[in-house]
Amino acid sequence: MSETVSLGEFRFACGESIPNLELTYETYGEFTGDNAVLVCHALTGSANVAGGRTTGTSGQARAWWDDIVGPGKAIDTTEYYVVCANVPGSCYGSSGPASTRPDGTPYGTDFPPVTIADWTEAQRALLDELGVPHLYAVVGGSVGGMNALDWAKRHPDHTEHIVAIAAAPRLDPQCLALDSIARRAITSDPNWQDGDYYDTDAYPTHGLALARQIGHVMYLSKDSMDGKFGRRAAGRDSLRDTFPVDSAAGFFPYRDVESYLDYQAERFVERFDANSYLYLTRAMDNYDLASGYESNTDALAAFDGQALCMSFTGDWHFTVNQSETIAQAFRTTGTEIAHHIIDSDHGHDAFLVEPEKVGPPLSDFLAEGVRGTAVTDTAAGEDERAFAPVHTSLFK
């Protein structure tokens, strides 16, 4: 069950502050002093990482990693004390643009710009409130993986293990471009009103829906889209009224892929805040592991624990090469690191929808470290027992 803690005045990396940062979080299991695992959620995730799914995992709203976190699962809550917090800037209970300031009005776009560094520091403050001085592991997927890397950079002495799944040290220009288009879809919606739409009856739902559709296309691979949709027509009777339709559309088929995107958009705008989408995508786009240092290696040099990177061959959002860049930085520092490359056609969503491939190596790494029986550095061309098939030739 979610709880919310007030952390008092919080100064963001941009230099601005708010008088009281509230953070919504959930915990699972019992804390024994040395068994705490922080799970960092992805872009539109919530603190509800497990406990019974009410929507699909790709929806990222509730129980978004229920196949991975729980009793007897990869992150076993009978063994580990799991903490997951909704990050600042989001809209699932933690302070963000939709929150009210002391005068009772919504912050809107007056809320301070948020960075991944702010997420890390807010999580550290939460753990202090919970009486957790040290973490056994920090685990995250997608931008949550960036968050996990930031822990190795900012608090290297506070955790023993780092797990970055489908992550990158920074976004490439193609993803930056697509995220910028998604944000412009929101800010071009007349109902956005410069972010001051909370006291109106007209939310920027069309803009947010378009932004989410762009995101969904980024999360899927060509192979997964071809297998799931092909060029099949959904039928005119399944046409949704998410967006206006031009008069010529009746001559052409309404395709399965269009119907899927419209459905996902409809569901998303029911639960997410448009301003939060702007804030969180900018936090992700802005992140650079090497910022403030000469290189990725220098940024990670103080971390002396163990690390696991996992990447997926069909993921063009956070690519295998980007994960290998992280792994190579850890190797250069002398950190024990494994980089698992999983053969998958699910695209970026693979870390959510293929628990049977993610769970075993994650479980082994947490239990036995890099030298666990199924934890091997496949990217470096070492023992390949972890997966079949595995692409090990990419970095030889």
C-alpha positions in Angstrom: 0.0 0.0 0.0 1.3 3.4 -0.9 2.4 5.9 1.7 3.5 9.5 1.3 6.3 11.2 3.3 6.9 14.9 3.7 10.6 15.6 3.3 10.5 19.4 4.0 12.3 22.0 1.9 13.9 20.5 -1.2 16.4 22.3 -3.4 16.5 21.1 -7.0 19.6 20.9 -9.2 18.4 23.9 -11.1 18.8 26.0 -7.9 15.1 26.4 -7.2 13.3 25.0 -4.2 9.9 24.1 -2.9 8.9 24.4 0.8 7.9 20.7 1.1 8.7 17.8 -1.1 6.2 14.9 -0.8 7.3 11.5 -2.0 4.9 8.6 -2.4 6.5 5.2 -1.9 5.9 1.5 -1.3 7.9 -1.0 0.6 7.8 -4.8 0.5 9.4 -7.3 2.8 11.2 -6.7 6.1 14.3 -4.7 6.6 17.1 -6.6 8.4 19.8 -3.9 8.1 21.6 -5.1 5.0 19.0 -6.3 2.6 17.4 -3.1 1.1 16.9 -3.0 -2.7 15.8 0.3 -4.3 13.8 -0.2 -7.5 13.7 2.8 -9.8 10.7 3.0 -12.1 10.6 3.9 -15.8 9.2 7.1 -17.3 5.5 6.7 -16.5 5.8 4.2 -13.7 4.6 4.5 -10.2 5.7 3.4 -6.7 3.4 0.3 -7.1 6.0 -2.0 -8.5 4.3 -5.2 -7.4 1.3 -6.7 -5.6 -1.3 -7.7 -8.2 -1.5 -6.2 -11.6 -4.6 -4.2 -12.6 -3.2 -3.1 -16.0 -0.8 -4.5 -18.5 2.9 -4.1 -17.7 3.5 -1.7 -20.6 0.8 0.6 -19.0 3.3 1.3 -16.3 0.6 2.4 -13.8 0.2 -0.4 -11.3 2.1 -3.4 -10.3 4.3 -2.7 -13.3 7.0 -5.3 -12.4 4.8 -7.9 -10.6 6.5 -10.7 -12.5 9.9 -9.7 -11.1 9.2 -8.4 -7.6 7.5 -10.5 -4.9 7.8 -13.7 -2.8 9.9 -16.3 -4.6 10.5 -14.0 -7.6 13.7 -12.5 -9.0 13.7 -9.8 -6.4 12.4 -12.0 -3.6 10.5 -10.0 -1.0 10.9 -12.8 1.5 14.7 -12.0 1.4 15.0 -8.4 0.4 13.4 -5.2 1.7 12.2 -3.5 -1.5 11.6 0.2 -1.8 10.1 2.0 -4.8 9.3 5.7 -4.8 7.4 7.8 -7.4 9.9 10.3 -8.6 9.5 14.1 -8.2 7.8 15.7 -11.2 5.5 12.7 -11.7 1.8 12.6 -10.9 1.3 9.4 -8.8 1.4 11.1 -5.4 4.9 12.7 -5.3 5.2 16.4 -5.7 5.0 17.6 -9.3 3.3 20.2 -11.6 -0.2 19.0 -10.6 0.6 19.5 -6.8 -0.6 22.5 -4.9 1.7 25.1 -3.6 1.3 26.8 -0.2 -1.3 29.2 -1.5 -3.5 26.3 -2.6 -3.1 26.8 -6.4 -1.5 24.1 -8.6 2.2 24.7 -9.5 1.7 24.0 -13.2 4.8 24.9 -15.0 6.0 27.0 -12.1 7.2 23.7 -10.6 11.0 23.7 -10.7 12.7 21.8 -13.6 13.4 18.3 -12.5 16.5 16.2 -13.2 17.5 12.6 -12.6 19.9 13.9 -10.0 16.9 15.2 -8.1 15.3 11.8 -8.2 18.4 10.3 -6.7 18.6 12.9 -3.9 14.9 12.6 -3.1 15.3 8.8 -2.9 18.3 9.2 -0.6 16.2 11.5 1.6 13.4 9.0 1.7 15.7 6.2 2.7 17.0 8.4 5.5 13.4 8.8 6.7 13.0 5.0 6.6 16.2 4.4 8.5 18.0 2.7 5.6 21.6 4.0 5.5 22.9 1.6 3.0 21.5 -0.3 0.0 22.2 -3.8 -1.0 21.2 -3.0 -4.6 19.7 -0.3 -6.9 17.8 -1.8 -9.8 16.1 0.1 -12.7 15.0 -0.3 -16.2 14.9 2.3 -19.0 15.2 5.8 -17.5 15.1 3.9 -14.1 18.4 2.3 -15.2 19.8 5.8 -15.7 18.6 6.5 -12.1 20.4 3.4 -10.9 23.6 4.6 -12.6 23.2 8.0 -11.0 23.3 6.2 -7.6 26.7 4.7 -8.5 27.9 8.2 -9.5 26.5 10.3 -6.6 26.4 7.8 -3.8 29.0 5.2 -4.6 29.4 4.2 -1.0 25.7 3.7 -0.4 25.1 0.6 -2.5 26.8 -2.7 -3.2 25.2 -3.6 -6.5 23.9 -1.7 -9.5 21.6 -3.2 -12.1 20.9 -1.1 -15.2 18.4 -2.8 -17.6 17.7 -1.5 -21.1 19.5 1.7 -20.1 22.1 4.2 -21.5 24.5 6.8 -20.3 22.6 9.4 -22.3 20.0 9.5 -25.1 21.1 9.6 -28.7 19.9 12.4 -31.1 17.1 10.3 -32.7 15.4 9.7 -29.3 16.0 13.3 -28.4 14.2 14.4 -31.6 11.2 12.1 -31.0 10.8 13.2 -27.4 10.9 16.8 -28.6 8.1 16.1 -31.1 6.1 14.5 -28.3 6.5 17.5 -26.1 5.4 19.8 -28.9 2.3 17.7 -29.4 1.4 18.7 -25.9 2.4 22.3 -25.9 0.6 22.8 -29.3 -2.7 21.6 -27.9 -4.8 24.7 -27.4 -6.0 23.3 -24.1 -2.5 23.2 -22.7 -2.7 26.9 -21.9 0.9 27.3 -21.0 0.4 24.5 -18.4 -2.4 26.3 -16.5 -5.2 23.9 -17.3 -5.9 22.3 -13.9 -8.8 24.6 -13.0 -10.5 24.1 -16.4 -12.7 21.5 -17.9 -10.5 21.2 -21.0 -7.3 19.2 -20.6 -4.7 18.8 -23.3 -5.8 15.2 -23.9 -5.2 15.3 -27.7 -1.6 16.5 -27.3 -0.9 14.0 -24.5 -2.4 11.2 -26.5 -0.2 12.0 -29.5 2.9 12.1 -27.2 2.1 8.7 -25.8 1.6 7.2 -29.3 5.0 8.5 -30.3 6.4 6.9 -27.1 4.7 3.5 -27.9 6.3 3.4 -31.3 9.7 4.0 -29.7 9.1 1.1 -27.3 8.4 -1.5 -30.0 10.6 -3.0 -32.6 9.9 -3.5 -36.3 9.7 -7.3 -35.8 7.3 -7.0 -32.8 5.0 -4.6 -34.7 5.0 -6.8 -37.7 4.1 -9.9 -35.7 1.5 -8.1 -33.6 -0.2 -6.0 -36.3 1.1 -6.6 -39.8 -1.0 -4.5 -42.1 -4.2 -6.0 -40.9 -7.4 -3.8 -41.0 -9.2 -3.5 -37.7 -12.6 -2.8 -39.3 -14.5 0.5 -39.4 -16.7 -0.6 -36.5 -13.6 -0.5 -34.2 -12.7 3.1 -35.1 -12.1 5.1 -32.0 -12.9 8.8 -31.6 -9.6 9.7 -30.0 -8.7 12.0 -32.9 -10.7 13.8 -35.7 -10.8 11.8 -39.0 -10.5 13.4 -42.4 -13.3 12.8 -44.9 -11.2 10.6 -47.2 -10.4 8.2 -44.4 -13.5 6.1 -45.0 -12.0 4.9 -48.3 -9.0 3.4 -46.6 -8.7 0.7 -43.9 -8.4 1.6 -40.2 -5.6 -0.7 -39.3 -4.9 -2.8 -36.2 -1.8 -0.8 -35.4 -3.8 2.5 -35.5 -6.5 0.9 -33.3 -3.8 -0.3 -30.8 -2.2 3.2 -30.6 -5.5 4.9 -30.2 -6.5 2.5 -27.4 -3.2 3.0 -25.6 -3.6 6.7 -25.9 -7.1 6.7 -24.5 -6.0 4.7 -21.5 -3.0 6.8 -20.9 -4.7 10.2 -20.8 -7.1 8.9 -18.2 -4.3 8.5 -15.7 -1.3 10.7 -16.5 -0.7 14.4 -16.4 0.5 16.3 -19.5 2.8 18.6 -17.6 4.4 15.6 -15.8 5.1 14.1 -19.2 6.9 17.3 -20.3 8.9 17.3 -17.0 9.9 13.6 -17.0 10.9 13.4 -20.6 13.1 16.5 -20.2 14.7 14.9 -17.2 15.5 11.8 -19.2 16.7 13.8 -22.2 19.0 16.0 -20.1 20.7 13.1 -18.3 24.4 12.5 -19.1 26.3 10.1 -16.9 29.6 11.9 -17.7 28.2 15.4 -16.8 30.7 17.0 -14.4 33.4 14.5 -15.2 35.8 13.8 -18.0 34.1 10.6 -19.0 31.7 7.9 -18.1 34.6 6.0 -16.4 35.5 9.0 -14.3 31.9 9.3 -13.2 31.8 5.7 -12.0 35.3 5.5 -10.6 34.4 5.8 -6.9 31.9 2.8 -7.1 33.6 -0.3 -5.8 30.7 -2.8 -5.8 29.4 -5.0 -8.6 27.2 -4.2 -11.6 24.9 -5.9 -14.1 23.8 -4.4 -17.4 21.1 -6.1 -19.5 20.2 -5.2 -23.1 17.9 -6.5 -25.8 18.8 -7.0 -29.4 15.5 -5.6 -30.7 15.7 -2.4 -28.5 16.5 0.7 -30.7 15.5 3.1 -27.9 18.2 2.1 -25.5 20.5 -0.1 -27.7 22.9 -2.9 -27.0 25.8 -0.6 -27.9 24.7 1.9 -25.3 24.6 -0.7 -22.6 28.0 -1.9 -23.7 29.3 1.7 -23.3 28.1 1.5 -19.7 29.7 -1.9 -19.1 33.0 -0.8 -20.7 33.1 2.2 -18.3 32.7 -0.1 -15.3 35.3 -2.5 -16.7 37.8 0.3 -17.0 37.3 1.2 -13.4 38.0 -2.4 -12.4 34.4 -3.0 -11.3 33.1 -6.5 -11.6 30.6 -6.2 -14.3 28.4 -8.5 -16.4 26.7 -7.4 -19.6 23.9 -9.7 -20.7 22.7 -9.3 -24.3 19.3 -11.0 -24.7 18.0 -12.0 -28.1 14.5 -10.5 -28.3 12.2 -8.9 -30.8 10.1 -7.1 -28.3 11.9 -3.8 -28.5 12.4 -1.6 -25.5 9.3 -3.1 -23.7 11.2 -6.4 -23.4 12.4 -5.6 -19.9 8.7 -5.4 -18.9 7.1 -8.2 -21.0 9.8 -10.9 -20.9 10.3 -11.7 -17.2 11.3 -15.2 -18.1 14.5 -13.7 -19.7 15.1 -10.9 -17.2 14.3 -12.8 -13.9 16.9 -15.6 -13.8 20.1 -13.6 -14.4 18.8 -10.8 -12.1 18.1 -13.3 -9.3 21.5 -14.9 -9.7 23.3 -11.6 -9.7 21.6 -10.4 -6.5 22.2 -13.8 -4.8 25.8 -14.5 -6.0 27.1 -11.4 -7.8 28.9 -11.4 -11.1 30.4 -14.8 -10.4 27.0 -16.4 -10.0 26.3 -19.6 -12.1 24.2 -17.7 -14.7 25.8 -14.3 -14.5 28.5 -14.0 -17.1 29.9 -11.1 -19.2 28.5 -12.2 -22.5 29.5 -8.9 -24.2 33.1 -9.5 -23.3 33.0 -12.9 -24.9 33.3 -14.9 -21.8 31.3 -17.9 -20.6 27.9 -18.0 -22.5 25.8 -20.1 -20.3 23.4 -17.3 -19.4 21.3 -17.3 -22.5 20.6 -19.2 -25.7 20.8 -17.6 -28.1 23.1 -14.8 -27.0 24.9 -12.4 -29.3 28.4 -12.5 -28.0 30.2 -11.5 -31.2 29.2 -7.9 -31.2 32.0 -6.8 -29.0 34.8 -9.3 -29.7 
